[in-house]
Amino acid sequence: MLCVEDIQTAIEHIYRIARQAIIISLDETTEEFIKNFALPVYDHSKITITNAIEDYFILGWTSPSTGVPIRTRMIYIQKKS
């Protein structure tokens, strides 16, 4: 989802078509990564998601090219019955 400009609408559509729940992971992108990527990239790691049941950061991965650790935001949203 790094290249999706309107992440809020994308999550709303994913939620709409989900059967029971969705799990989303959003990587926290660095300014250097955004600047050097060939396509427009967006950092959605700080968006507000009001109906999330769980919402936390983990150490997601380490960039093989820069050695910078990248945090990943894990979000769990359960549909209402």
mmCIF file as gemmi writes it, N, C-alpha and C atoms, coordinates in Angstrom:
data_model
loop_
_atom_site.group_PDB
_atom_site.id
_atom_site.type_symbol
_atom_site.label_atom_id
_atom_site.label_alt_id
_atom_site.label_comp_id
_atom_site.label_asym_id
_atom_site.label_entity_id
_atom_site.label_seq_id
_atom_site.pdbx_PDB_ins_code
_atom_site.Cartn_x
_atom_site.Cartn_y
_atom_site.Cartn_z
_atom_site.occupancy
_atom_site.B_iso_or_equiv
_atom_site.pdbx_formal_charge
_atom_site.auth_seq_id
_atom_site.auth_asym_id
_atom_site.pdbx_PDB_model_num
ATOM 1 N N . MET Axp A 1 ? 0.804 -1.191 0 1 0 ? 1 A 1
ATOM 2 C CA . MET Axp A 1 ? 0 0 0 1 0 ? 1 A 1
ATOM 3 C C . MET Axp A 1 ? 0.851 1.261 0 1 0 ? 1 A 1
ATOM 4 N N . LEU Axp A 2 ? 2.138 1.11 -0.171 1 0 ? 2 A 1
ATOM 5 C CA . LEU Axp A 2 ? 3.03 2.265 -0.184 1 0 ? 2 A 1
ATOM 6 C C . LEU Axp A 2 ? 2.709 3.243 -1.3 1 0 ? 2 A 1
ATOM 7 N N . CYS Axp A 3 ? 2.191 2.742 -2.42 1 0 ? 3 A 1
ATOM 8 C CA . CYS Axp A 3 ? 1.95 3.592 -3.58 1 0 ? 3 A 1
ATOM 9 C C . CYS Axp A 3 ? 0.498 4.062 -3.682 1 0 ? 3 A 1
ATOM 10 N N . VAL Axp A 4 ? -0.339 3.734 -2.7 1 0 ? 4 A 1
ATOM 11 C CA . VAL Axp A 4 ? -1.736 4.156 -2.689 1 0 ? 4 A 1
ATOM 12 C C . VAL Axp A 4 ? -1.819 5.517 -2.013 1 0 ? 4 A 1
ATOM 13 N N . GLU Axp A 5 ? -2.301 6.512 -2.743 1 0 ? 5 A 1
ATOM 14 C CA . GLU Axp A 5 ? -2.352 7.859 -2.181 1 0 ? 5 A 1
ATOM 15 C C . GLU Axp A 5 ? -3.455 7.989 -1.127 1 0 ? 5 A 1
ATOM 16 N N . ASP Axp A 6 ? -4.657 7.52 -1.429 1 0 ? 6 A 1
ATOM 17 C CA . ASP Axp A 6 ? -5.799 7.658 -0.522 1 0 ? 6 A 1
ATOM 18 C C . ASP Axp A 6 ? -6.011 6.348 0.245 1 0 ? 6 A 1
ATOM 19 N N . ILE Axp A 7 ? -5.203 6.136 1.257 1 0 ? 7 A 1
ATOM 20 C CA . ILE Axp A 7 ? -5.236 4.878 2.01 1 0 ? 7 A 1
ATOM 21 C C . ILE Axp A 7 ? -6.538 4.715 2.787 1 0 ? 7 A 1
ATOM 22 N N . GLN Axp A 8 ? -7.116 5.815 3.264 1 0 ? 8 A 1
ATOM 23 C CA . GLN Axp A 8 ? -8.355 5.728 4.043 1 0 ? 8 A 1
ATOM 24 C C . GLN Axp A 8 ? -9.468 5.109 3.198 1 0 ? 8 A 1
ATOM 25 N N . THR Axp A 9 ? -9.617 5.551 1.963 1 0 ? 9 A 1
ATOM 26 C CA . THR Axp A 9 ? -10.633 4.989 1.069 1 0 ? 9 A 1
ATOM 27 C C . THR Axp A 9 ? -10.311 3.539 0.743 1 0 ? 9 A 1
ATOM 28 N N . ALA Axp A 10 ? -9.049 3.217 0.538 1 0 ? 10 A 1
ATOM 29 C CA . ALA Axp A 10 ? -8.661 1.832 0.248 1 0 ? 10 A 1
ATOM 30 C C . ALA Axp A 10 ? -9.044 0.916 1.412 1 0 ? 10 A 1
ATOM 31 N N . ILE Axp A 11 ? -8.772 1.34 2.636 1 0 ? 11 A 1
ATOM 32 C CA . ILE Axp A 11 ? -9.118 0.521 3.806 1 0 ? 11 A 1
ATOM 33 C C . ILE Axp A 11 ? -10.63 0.387 3.938 1 0 ? 11 A 1
ATOM 34 N N . GLU Axp A 12 ? -11.369 1.441 3.661 1 0 ? 12 A 1
ATOM 35 C CA . GLU Axp A 12 ? -12.831 1.373 3.706 1 0 ? 12 A 1
ATOM 36 C C . GLU Axp A 12 ? -13.365 0.339 2.717 1 0 ? 12 A 1
ATOM 37 N N . HIS Axp A 13 ? -12.803 0.276 1.519 1 0 ? 13 A 1
ATOM 38 C CA . HIS Axp A 13 ? -13.239 -0.707 0.518 1 0 ? 13 A 1
ATOM 39 C C . HIS Axp A 13 ? -12.859 -2.133 0.938 1 0 ? 13 A 1
ATOM 40 N N . ILE Axp A 14 ? -11.664 -2.299 1.485 1 0 ? 14 A 1
ATOM 41 C CA . ILE Axp A 14 ? -11.248 -3.618 1.974 1 0 ? 14 A 1
ATOM 42 C C . ILE Axp A 14 ? -12.192 -4.07 3.084 1 0 ? 14 A 1
ATOM 43 N N . TYR Axp A 15 ? -12.504 -3.17 4.011 1 0 ? 15 A 1
ATOM 44 C CA . TYR Axp A 15 ? -13.426 -3.474 5.114 1 0 ? 15 A 1
ATOM 45 C C . TYR Axp A 15 ? -14.81 -3.842 4.574 1 0 ? 15 A 1
ATOM 46 N N . ARG Axp A 16 ? -15.278 -3.107 3.576 1 0 ? 16 A 1
ATOM 47 C CA . ARG Axp A 16 ? -16.608 -3.333 2.999 1 0 ? 16 A 1
ATOM 48 C C . ARG Axp A 16 ? -16.74 -4.734 2.408 1 0 ? 16 A 1
ATOM 49 N N . ILE Axp A 17 ? -15.686 -5.23 1.754 1 0 ? 17 A 1
ATOM 50 C CA . ILE Axp A 17 ? -15.8 -6.536 1.102 1 0 ? 17 A 1
ATOM 51 C C . ILE Axp A 17 ? -15.327 -7.693 1.98 1 0 ? 17 A 1
ATOM 52 N N . ALA Axp A 18 ? -14.743 -7.387 3.14 1 0 ? 18 A 1
ATOM 53 C CA . ALA Axp A 18 ? -14.275 -8.452 4.037 1 0 ? 18 A 1
ATOM 54 C C . ALA Axp A 18 ? -15.472 -9.187 4.637 1 0 ? 18 A 1
ATOM 55 N N . ARG Axp A 19 ? -15.274 -10.459 4.916 1 0 ? 19 A 1
ATOM 56 C CA . ARG Axp A 19 ? -16.356 -11.236 5.527 1 0 ? 19 A 1
ATOM 57 C C . ARG Axp A 19 ? -16.437 -11.019 7.034 1 0 ? 19 A 1
ATOM 58 N N . GLN Axp A 20 ? -15.309 -11.186 7.742 1 0 ? 20 A 1
ATOM 59 C CA . GLN Axp A 20 ? -15.345 -11.084 9.196 1 0 ? 20 A 1
ATOM 60 C C . GLN Axp A 20 ? -14.372 -10.059 9.757 1 0 ? 20 A 1
ATOM 61 N N . ALA Axp A 21 ? -13.17 -10.037 9.24 1 0 ? 21 A 1
ATOM 62 C CA . ALA Axp A 21 ? -12.149 -9.151 9.792 1 0 ? 21 A 1
ATOM 63 C C . ALA Axp A 21 ? -11.059 -8.912 8.752 1 0 ? 21 A 1
ATOM 64 N N . ILE Axp A 22 ? -10.258 -7.882 8.998 1 0 ? 22 A 1
ATOM 65 C CA . ILE Axp A 22 ? -9.102 -7.627 8.145 1 0 ? 22 A 1
ATOM 66 C C . ILE Axp A 22 ? -7.883 -7.364 9.026 1 0 ? 22 A 1
ATOM 67 N N . ILE Axp A 23 ? -6.75 -7.76 8.536 1 0 ? 23 A 1
ATOM 68 C CA . ILE Axp A 23 ? -5.476 -7.45 9.165 1 0 ? 23 A 1
ATOM 69 C C . ILE Axp A 23 ? -4.677 -6.673 8.131 1 0 ? 23 A 1
ATOM 70 N N . ILE Axp A 24 ? -4.211 -5.507 8.524 1 0 ? 24 A 1
ATOM 71 C CA . ILE Axp A 24 ? -3.46 -4.646 7.626 1 0 ? 24 A 1
ATOM 72 C C . ILE Axp A 24 ? -2.09 -4.398 8.24 1 0 ? 24 A 1
ATOM 73 N N . SER Axp A 25 ? -1.073 -4.422 7.417 1 0 ? 25 A 1
ATOM 74 C CA . SER Axp A 25 ? 0.252 -4.032 7.887 1 0 ? 25 A 1
ATOM 75 C C . SER Axp A 25 ? 0.722 -2.853 7.04 1 0 ? 25 A 1
ATOM 76 N N . LEU Axp A 26 ? 1.17 -1.811 7.716 1 0 ? 26 A 1
ATOM 77 C CA . LEU Axp A 26 ? 1.646 -0.603 7.054 1 0 ? 26 A 1
ATOM 78 C C . LEU Axp A 26 ? 3.073 -0.332 7.502 1 0 ? 26 A 1
ATOM 79 N N . ASP Axp A 27 ? 3.998 -0.317 6.566 1 0 ? 27 A 1
ATOM 80 C CA . ASP Axp A 27 ? 5.393 -0.053 6.908 1 0 ? 27 A 1
ATOM 81 C C . ASP Axp A 27 ? 5.615 1.442 7.104 1 0 ? 27 A 1
ATOM 82 N N . GLU Axp A 28 ? 6.408 1.771 8.104 1 0 ? 28 A 1
ATOM 83 C CA . GLU Axp A 28 ? 6.81 3.145 8.356 1 0 ? 28 A 1
ATOM 84 C C . GLU Axp A 28 ? 7.977 3.439 7.417 1 0 ? 28 A 1
ATOM 85 N N . THR Axp A 29 ? 7.761 4.296 6.438 1 0 ? 29 A 1
ATOM 86 C CA . THR Axp A 29 ? 8.797 4.557 5.441 1 0 ? 29 A 1
ATOM 87 C C . THR Axp A 29 ? 9.645 5.759 5.837 1 0 ? 29 A 1
ATOM 88 N N . THR Axp A 30 ? 10.917 5.69 5.529 1 0 ? 30 A 1
ATOM 89 C CA . THR Axp A 30 ? 11.832 6.783 5.85 1 0 ? 30 A 1
ATOM 90 C C . THR Axp A 30 ? 11.809 7.831 4.739 1 0 ? 30 A 1
ATOM 91 N N . GLU Axp A 31 ? 12.217 9.033 5.062 1 0 ? 31 A 1
ATOM 92 C CA . GLU Axp A 31 ? 12.294 10.101 4.062 1 0 ? 31 A 1
ATOM 93 C C . GLU Axp A 31 ? 13.233 9.711 2.916 1 0 ? 31 A 1
ATOM 94 N N . GLU Axp A 32 ? 14.333 9.057 3.25 1 0 ? 32 A 1
ATOM 95 C CA . GLU Axp A 32 ? 15.293 8.622 2.226 1 0 ? 32 A 1
ATOM 96 C C . GLU Axp A 32 ? 14.65 7.637 1.255 1 0 ? 32 A 1
ATOM 97 N N . PHE Axp A 33 ? 13.872 6.678 1.779 1 0 ? 33 A 1
ATOM 98 C CA . PHE Axp A 33 ? 13.193 5.705 0.932 1 0 ? 33 A 1
ATOM 99 C C . PHE Axp A 33 ? 12.201 6.401 0.013 1 0 ? 33 A 1
ATOM 100 N N . ILE Axp A 34 ? 11.396 7.308 0.576 1 0 ? 34 A 1
ATOM 101 C CA . ILE Axp A 34 ? 10.403 8.028 -0.218 1 0 ? 34 A 1
ATOM 102 C C . ILE Axp A 34 ? 11.082 8.828 -1.325 1 0 ? 34 A 1
ATOM 103 N N . LYS Axp A 35 ? 12.181 9.477 -1 1 0 ? 35 A 1
ATOM 104 C CA . LYS Axp A 35 ? 12.896 10.318 -1.962 1 0 ? 35 A 1
ATOM 105 C C . LYS Axp A 35 ? 13.516 9.495 -3.094 1 0 ? 35 A 1
ATOM 106 N N . ASN Axp A 36 ? 14.006 8.297 -2.792 1 0 ? 36 A 1
ATOM 107 C CA . ASN Axp A 36 ? 14.738 7.501 -3.779 1 0 ? 36 A 1
ATOM 108 C C . ASN Axp A 36 ? 13.901 6.458 -4.506 1 0 ? 36 A 1
ATOM 109 N N . PHE Axp A 37 ? 12.633 6.312 -4.176 1 0 ? 37 A 1
ATOM 110 C CA . PHE Axp A 37 ? 11.787 5.317 -4.837 1 0 ? 37 A 1
ATOM 111 C C . PHE Axp A 37 ? 11.36 5.841 -6.201 1 0 ? 37 A 1
ATOM 112 N N . ALA Axp A 38 ? 11.241 4.956 -7.177 1 0 ? 38 A 1
ATOM 113 C CA . ALA Axp A 38 ? 10.949 5.358 -8.556 1 0 ? 38 A 1
ATOM 114 C C . ALA Axp A 38 ? 9.526 5.898 -8.731 1 0 ? 38 A 1
ATOM 115 N N . LEU Axp A 39 ? 8.587 5.464 -7.89 1 0 ? 39 A 1
ATOM 116 C CA . LEU Axp A 39 ? 7.19 5.9 -7.972 1 0 ? 39 A 1
ATOM 117 C C . LEU Axp A 39 ? 6.859 6.746 -6.747 1 0 ? 39 A 1
ATOM 118 N N . PRO Axp A 40 ? 5.756 7.512 -6.797 1 0 ? 40 A 1
ATOM 119 C CA . PRO Axp A 40 ? 5.343 8.231 -5.588 1 0 ? 40 A 1
ATOM 120 C C . PRO Axp A 40 ? 5.031 7.239 -4.457 1 0 ? 40 A 1
ATOM 121 N N . VAL Axp A 41 ? 5.561 7.515 -3.268 1 0 ? 41 A 1
ATOM 122 C CA . VAL Axp A 41 ? 5.379 6.638 -2.102 1 0 ? 41 A 1
ATOM 123 C C . VAL Axp A 41 ? 4.836 7.477 -0.956 1 0 ? 41 A 1
ATOM 124 N N . TYR Axp A 42 ? 3.965 6.871 -0.155 1 0 ? 42 A 1
ATOM 125 C CA . TYR Axp A 42 ? 3.325 7.583 0.946 1 0 ? 42 A 1
ATOM 126 C C . TYR Axp A 42 ? 3.556 6.824 2.247 1 0 ? 42 A 1
ATOM 127 N N . ASP Axp A 43 ? 3.751 7.562 3.332 1 0 ? 43 A 1
ATOM 128 C CA . ASP Axp A 43 ? 3.9 6.949 4.656 1 0 ? 43 A 1
ATOM 129 C C . ASP Axp A 43 ? 2.548 7.007 5.351 1 0 ? 43 A 1
ATOM 130 N N . HIS Axp A 44 ? 1.857 5.875 5.379 1 0 ? 44 A 1
ATOM 131 C CA . HIS Axp A 44 ? 0.523 5.804 5.99 1 0 ? 44 A 1
ATOM 132 C C . HIS Axp A 44 ? 0.573 5.273 7.416 1 0 ? 44 A 1
ATOM 133 N N . SER Axp A 45 ? 1.742 5.164 7.986 1 0 ? 45 A 1
ATOM 134 C CA . SER Axp A 45 ? 1.871 4.509 9.286 1 0 ? 45 A 1
ATOM 135 C C . SER Axp A 45 ? 1.235 5.301 10.422 1 0 ? 45 A 1
ATOM 136 N N . LYS Axp A 46 ? 0.89 6.555 10.188 1 0 ? 46 A 1
ATOM 137 C CA . LYS Axp A 46 ? 0.338 7.379 11.259 1 0 ? 46 A 1
ATOM 138 C C . LYS Axp A 46 ? -1.131 7.747 11.054 1 0 ? 46 A 1
ATOM 139 N N . ILE Axp A 47 ? -1.822 7.115 10.107 1 0 ? 47 A 1
ATOM 140 C CA . ILE Axp A 47 ? -3.232 7.435 9.892 1 0 ? 47 A 1
ATOM 141 C C . ILE Axp A 47 ? -4.056 6.976 11.089 1 0 ? 47 A 1
ATOM 142 N N . THR Axp A 48 ? -5.207 7.589 11.276 1 0 ? 48 A 1
ATOM 143 C CA . THR Axp A 48 ? -6.105 7.229 12.367 1 0 ? 48 A 1
ATOM 144 C C . THR Axp A 48 ? -7.114 6.198 11.872 1 0 ? 48 A 1
ATOM 145 N N . ILE Axp A 49 ? -7.218 5.107 12.612 1 0 ? 49 A 1
ATOM 146 C CA . ILE Axp A 49 ? -8.212 4.072 12.312 1 0 ? 49 A 1
ATOM 147 C C . ILE Axp A 49 ? -9.027 3.883 13.591 1 0 ? 49 A 1
ATOM 148 N N . THR Axp A 50 ? -10.247 4.38 13.578 1 0 ? 50 A 1
ATOM 149 C CA . THR Axp A 50 ? -11.04 4.441 14.806 1 0 ? 50 A 1
ATOM 150 C C . THR Axp A 50 ? -11.626 3.102 15.238 1 0 ? 50 A 1
ATOM 151 N N . ASN Axp A 51 ? -11.893 2.206 14.313 1 0 ? 51 A 1
ATOM 152 C CA . ASN Axp A 51 ? -12.554 0.948 14.669 1 0 ? 51 A 1
ATOM 153 C C . ASN Axp A 51 ? -11.585 -0.232 14.796 1 0 ? 51 A 1
ATOM 154 N N . ALA Axp A 52 ? -10.309 0.041 14.984 1 0 ? 52 A 1
ATOM 155 C CA . ALA Axp A 52 ? -9.322 -1.038 15.134 1 0 ? 52 A 1
ATOM 156 C C . ALA Axp A 52 ? -9.44 -1.674 16.515 1 0 ? 52 A 1
ATOM 157 N N . ILE Axp A 53 ? -9.399 -3.009 16.551 1 0 ? 53 A 1
ATOM 158 C CA . ILE Axp A 53 ? -9.425 -3.73 17.82 1 0 ? 53 A 1
ATOM 159 C C . ILE Axp A 53 ? -8.01 -3.822 18.378 1 0 ? 53 A 1
ATOM 160 N N . GLU Axp A 54 ? -7.056 -4.063 17.503 1 0 ? 54 A 1
ATOM 161 C CA . GLU Axp A 54 ? -5.633 -4.066 17.875 1 0 ? 54 A 1
ATOM 162 C C . GLU Axp A 54 ? -4.898 -3.163 16.896 1 0 ? 54 A 1
ATOM 163 N N . ASP Axp A 55 ? -3.931 -2.42 17.422 1 0 ? 55 A 1
ATOM 164 C CA . ASP Axp A 55 ? -3.196 -1.469 16.596 1 0 ? 55 A 1
ATOM 165 C C . ASP Axp A 55 ? -1.853 -1.218 17.274 1 0 ? 55 A 1
ATOM 166 N N . TYR Axp A 56 ? -0.778 -1.791 16.725 1 0 ? 56 A 1
ATOM 167 C CA . TYR Axp A 56 ? 0.527 -1.675 17.375 1 0 ? 56 A 1
ATOM 168 C C . TYR Axp A 56 ? 1.644 -1.765 16.342 1 0 ? 56 A 1
ATOM 169 N N . PHE Axp A 57 ? 2.837 -1.315 16.739 1 0 ? 57 A 1
ATOM 170 C CA . PHE Axp A 57 ? 4.02 -1.38 15.891 1 0 ? 57 A 1
ATOM 171 C C . PHE Axp A 57 ? 4.9 -2.554 16.309 1 0 ? 57 A 1
ATOM 172 N N . ILE Axp A 58 ? 5.547 -3.171 15.321 1 0 ? 58 A 1
ATOM 173 C CA . ILE Axp A 58 ? 6.558 -4.199 15.546 1 0 ? 58 A 1
ATOM 174 C C . ILE Axp A 58 ? 7.776 -3.843 14.697 1 0 ? 58 A 1
ATOM 175 N N . LEU Axp A 59 ? 8.91 -4.439 14.999 1 0 ? 59 A 1
ATOM 176 C CA . LEU Axp A 59 ? 10.052 -4.295 14.1 1 0 ? 59 A 1
ATOM 177 C C . LEU Axp A 59 ? 9.77 -5.201 12.918 1 0 ? 59 A 1
ATOM 178 N N . GLY Axp A 60 ? 9.43 -4.595 11.792 1 0 ? 60 A 1
ATOM 179 C CA . GLY Axp A 60 ? 8.991 -5.354 10.638 1 0 ? 60 A 1
ATOM 180 C C . GLY Axp A 60 ? 10.128 -6.017 9.874 1 0 ? 60 A 1
ATOM 181 N N . TRP Axp A 61 ? 11.121 -5.23 9.482 1 0 ? 61 A 1
ATOM 182 C CA . TRP Axp A 61 ? 12.207 -5.755 8.666 1 0 ? 61 A 1
ATOM 183 C C . TRP Axp A 61 ? 13.333 -4.731 8.643 1 0 ? 61 A 1
ATOM 184 N N . THR Axp A 62 ? 14.455 -5.126 8.122 1 0 ? 62 A 1
ATOM 185 C CA . THR Axp A 62 ? 15.59 -4.226 7.966 1 0 ? 62 A 1
ATOM 186 C C . THR Axp A 62 ? 15.884 -4.072 6.477 1 0 ? 62 A 1
ATOM 187 N N . SER Axp A 63 ? 16.004 -2.836 6.041 1 0 ? 63 A 1
ATOM 188 C CA . SER Axp A 63 ? 16.266 -2.566 4.631 1 0 ? 63 A 1
ATOM 189 C C . SER Axp A 63 ? 17.597 -3.179 4.22 1 0 ? 63 A 1
ATOM 190 N N . PRO Axp A 64 ? 17.592 -4.033 3.195 1 0 ? 64 A 1
ATOM 191 C CA . PRO Axp A 64 ? 18.845 -4.639 2.758 1 0 ? 64 A 1
ATOM 192 C C . PRO Axp A 64 ? 19.802 -3.629 2.112 1 0 ? 64 A 1
ATOM 193 N N . SER Axp A 65 ? 19.284 -2.532 1.569 1 0 ? 65 A 1
ATOM 194 C CA . SER Axp A 65 ? 20.153 -1.566 0.9 1 0 ? 65 A 1
ATOM 195 C C . SER Axp A 65 ? 20.714 -0.506 1.843 1 0 ? 65 A 1
ATOM 196 N N . THR Axp A 66 ? 19.954 -0.132 2.891 1 0 ? 66 A 1
ATOM 197 C CA . THR Axp A 66 ? 20.43 0.923 3.793 1 0 ? 66 A 1
ATOM 198 C C . THR Axp A 66 ? 20.764 0.416 5.187 1 0 ? 66 A 1
ATOM 199 N N . GLY Axp A 67 ? 20.271 -0.766 5.543 1 0 ? 67 A 1
ATOM 200 C CA . GLY Axp A 67 ? 20.495 -1.295 6.885 1 0 ? 67 A 1
ATOM 201 C C . GLY Axp A 67 ? 19.612 -0.65 7.941 1 0 ? 67 A 1
ATOM 202 N N . VAL Axp A 68 ? 18.665 0.18 7.521 1 0 ? 68 A 1
ATOM 203 C CA . VAL Axp A 68 ? 17.773 0.876 8.45 1 0 ? 68 A 1
ATOM 204 C C . VAL Axp A 68 ? 16.629 -0.056 8.858 1 0 ? 68 A 1
ATOM 205 N N . PRO Axp A 69 ? 16.394 -0.213 10.183 1 0 ? 69 A 1
ATOM 206 C CA . PRO Axp A 69 ? 15.254 -1.02 10.619 1 0 ? 69 A 1
ATOM 207 C C . PRO Axp A 69 ? 13.939 -0.287 10.327 1 0 ? 69 A 1
ATOM 208 N N . ILE Axp A 70 ? 12.978 -1.015 9.789 1 0 ? 70 A 1
ATOM 209 C CA . ILE Axp A 70 ? 11.685 -0.45 9.414 1 0 ? 70 A 1
ATOM 210 C C . ILE Axp A 70 ? 10.614 -1.022 10.343 1 0 ? 70 A 1
ATOM 211 N N . ARG Axp A 71 ? 9.883 -0.131 11.003 1 0 ? 71 A 1
ATOM 212 C CA . ARG Axp A 71 ? 8.784 -0.582 11.855 1 0 ? 71 A 1
ATOM 213 C C . ARG Axp A 71 ? 7.546 -0.826 11.006 1 0 ? 71 A 1
ATOM 214 N N . THR Axp A 72 ? 6.747 -1.807 11.408 1 0 ? 72 A 1
ATOM 215 C CA . THR Axp A 72 ? 5.515 -2.149 10.717 1 0 ? 72 A 1
ATOM 216 C C . THR Axp A 72 ? 4.354 -1.994 11.684 1 0 ? 72 A 1
ATOM 217 N N . ARG Axp A 73 ? 3.336 -1.293 11.252 1 0 ? 73 A 1
ATOM 218 C CA . ARG Axp A 73 ? 2.128 -1.108 12.06 1 0 ? 73 A 1
ATOM 219 C C . ARG Axp A 73 ? 1.152 -2.214 11.708 1 0 ? 73 A 1
ATOM 220 N N . MET Axp A 74 ? 0.754 -2.984 12.693 1 0 ? 74 A 1
ATOM 221 C CA . MET Axp A 74 ? -0.196 -4.078 12.517 1 0 ? 74 A 1
ATOM 222 C C . MET Axp A 74 ? -1.567 -3.623 13.031 1 0 ? 74 A 1
ATOM 223 N N . ILE Axp A 75 ? -2.586 -3.761 12.199 1 0 ? 75 A 1
ATOM 224 C CA . ILE Axp A 75 ? -3.924 -3.275 12.538 1 0 ? 75 A 1
ATOM 225 C C . ILE Axp A 75 ? -4.921 -4.408 12.305 1 0 ? 75 A 1
ATOM 226 N N . TYR Axp A 76 ? -5.738 -4.679 13.316 1 0 ? 76 A 1
ATOM 227 C CA . TYR Axp A 76 ? -6.781 -5.709 13.219 1 0 ? 76 A 1
ATOM 228 C C . TYR Axp A 76 ? -8.128 -5.02 13.37 1 0 ? 76 A 1
ATOM 229 N N . ILE Axp A 77 ? -8.984 -5.198 12.369 1 0 ? 77 A 1
ATOM 230 C CA . ILE Axp A 77 ? -10.317 -4.606 12.381 1 0 ? 77 A 1
ATOM 231 C C . ILE Axp A 77 ? -11.328 -5.725 12.189 1 0 ? 77 A 1
ATOM 232 N N . GLN Axp A 78 ? -12.246 -5.859 13.127 1 0 ? 78 A 1
ATOM 233 C CA . GLN Axp A 78 ? -13.269 -6.901 13.06 1 0 ? 78 A 1
ATOM 234 C C . GLN Axp A 78 ? -14.575 -6.254 12.642 1 0 ? 78 A 1
ATOM 235 N N . LYS Axp A 79 ? -15.277 -6.921 11.72 1 0 ? 79 A 1
ATOM 236 C CA . LYS Axp A 79 ? -16.554 -6.376 11.26 1 0 ? 79 A 1
ATOM 237 C C . LYS Axp A 79 ? -17.621 -6.575 12.328 1 0 ? 79 A 1
ATOM 238 N N . LYS Axp A 80 ? -18.533 -5.648 12.396 1 0 ? 80 A 1
ATOM 239 C CA . LYS Axp A 80 ? -19.647 -5.753 13.34 1 0 ? 80 A 1
ATOM 240 C C . LYS Axp A 80 ? -20.664 -6.74 12.799 1 0 ? 80 A 1
ATOM 241 N N . SER Axp A 81 ? -21.24 -7.501 13.687 1 0 ? 81 A 1
ATOM 242 C CA . SER Axp A 81 ? -22.234 -8.517 13.275 1 0 ? 81 A 1
ATOM 243 C C . SER Axp A 81 ? -23.549 -7.917 12.883 1 0 ? 81 A 1
